[in-house]
Each structure stands twice: as C-alpha cells, then as structure tokens.
Amino acid sequence: MLTAVAGLAAGAMSMATGDYVSVSSQADTEKSALVQEQAEQSALSRFAGFLGAARRIPAAPLVWRFGYSVCRRAT
C-alpha cells in the first residue's frame, strides 16, 4: 500500500515537472520569436527608408549595378 502511494506521488511530481518545463520552454520560444519579429520589422523599416531615399536618385546607376528588375515598381 505504501509503495502504491509513493508511486502515485512520484508520478504526480514527475508530470508536474514535465508540464512546468513544457510551459516555460514555450514561453521562451514565443519571447524569442517576438524579439526576432521586432528585429525584422526594424530592418524592414530601415530598408524602406533607404528605398525612399533611393527613389530620389536617378535610376540609371541602379540599373547599371543591379539590373532593370530592381528598378521596376510593383503593379
């Protein structure tokens, strides 16, 4: 009888520990994804600023360096 109660308690503690590790791992993963997404948004906004400045420059140097497909506007 004592062995069954000890086994039950050990199983419950093992399940609780596994659940805690799972939840904390998921929280870390979501936090990391959020930081990465914010970094990508920041880089994207900097690139958009670069494109805004590049549109004020004549397109010929861009065509010479990158090809015509870079200078076309999306329709």
ZIDA-V349460 format. One record per residue. N is the residue number from 1. RES is the residue in three letters. SS is DSSP state (H for helix, E for strand, - for the rest). OMEGA is omega in degrees with one decimal (none if undefined). NEAR is the number of other C-alpha atoms within 10 Angstrom. Layout:
# ZIDA-V349460
N;RES;SS;OMEGA;NEAR  N;RES;SS;OMEGA;NEAR
This chain:
# ZIDA-V349460
1;MET;-;179.8;6  2;LEU;H;178.9;7  3;THR;H;179.3;8  4;ALA;H;178.8;9  5;VAL;H;178.8;10  6;ALA;H;178.1;11  7;GLY;H;177.8;12  8;LEU;H;179.2;12  9;ALA;H;179.5;12  10;ALA;H;178.3;12  11;GLY;H;179.5;12  12;ALA;H;179.2;12  13;MET;H;178.0;12  14;SER;H;178.7;12  15;MET;H;179.1;12  16;ALA;H;178.5;12  17;THR;H;178.6;11  18;GLY;H;178.3;11  19;ASP;H;179.0;12  20;TYR;H;180.0;12  21;VAL;H;179.9;12  22;SER;H;-178.5;12  23;VAL;H;179.9;11  24;SER;H;176.9;11  25;SER;H;178.1;12  26;GLN;H;179.0;12  27;ALA;H;178.0;12  28;ASP;H;179.4;12  29;THR;H;179.8;12  30;GLU;H;178.2;12  31;LYS;H;178.6;12  32;SER;H;178.5;12  33;ALA;H;178.8;12  34;LEU;H;177.8;12  35;VAL;H;179.0;12  36;GLN;H;179.3;12  37;GLU;H;177.8;12  38;GLN;H;177.7;12  39;ALA;H;178.5;12  40;GLU;H;178.1;12  41;GLN;H;179.4;12  42;SER;H;178.5;12  43;ALA;H;179.6;12  44;LEU;H;179.8;12  45;SER;H;175.7;12  46;ARG;H;178.9;12  47;PHE;H;177.7;12  48;ALA;H;175.6;12  49;GLY;H;176.9;11  50;PHE;H;179.6;11  51;LEU;H;177.9;12  52;GLY;H;177.9;11  53;ALA;H;-178.2;10  54;ALA;H;-179.7;13  55;ARG;-;177.4;10  56;ARG;-;179.1;8  57;ILE;-;176.1;11  58;PRO;-;-172.6;9  59;ALA;-;-174.2;14  60;ALA;H;179.5;11  61;PRO;H;178.1;10  62;LEU;H;178.9;15  63;VAL;H;-179.7;14  64;TRP;H;-174.8;9  65;ARG;H;-171.0;9  66;PHE;H;-177.9;10  67;GLY;-;-173.3;12  68;TYR;H;-174.5;12  69;SER;H;-179.8;9  70;VAL;H;-173.2;12  71;CYS;H;179.3;14  72;ARG;-;176.3;10  73;ARG;-;177.6;6  74;ALA;-;179.8;5  75;THR;-;none;3
